[in-house]
Amino acid sequence: VQLVESGGGLVQPGGSLKLSCVTSGFTFSTSPMRWYRQAPGKERDMVAFISIGGRSTDYLDSVKGRFTISRDDAKNTVYLHMNNLKPEDTAVYYCNAGARYPWGQGTQVAVST
């Protein structure tokens, strides 16, 4: 099983980024998917959830209206579209397929002037 996150970078406040997580080694289409983030010295928090087939989503309150999670089952990939980024969004972002599967290496997002 592999989860490979990409798309992070340095962006100014108010900017946007699109994160991708390409997966392999398990049946992506039957797996709910989540994005997490971990800021330095803090716990890893769930940011977004998407159900099988994308029928339902859920978000951390602080990102509602700014972040959108989506999935492409044909590409075994989950995305996180992030708009109106704030300095407090700075963290390493990870995708997750459930407790049975390993974490990826994450992708660093830094929001700063």
Secondary structure, DSSP 8 states (H G I E B T S, - for coil): -EEEEE--EEE-TT--EEEEEEEESS-GGG--EEEEEE-TTS-EEEEEEE-GGG--EEE-GGGTTTEEEEEETTTTEEEEEE-S--GGG-EEEEEE--TTS-----EEEEE--
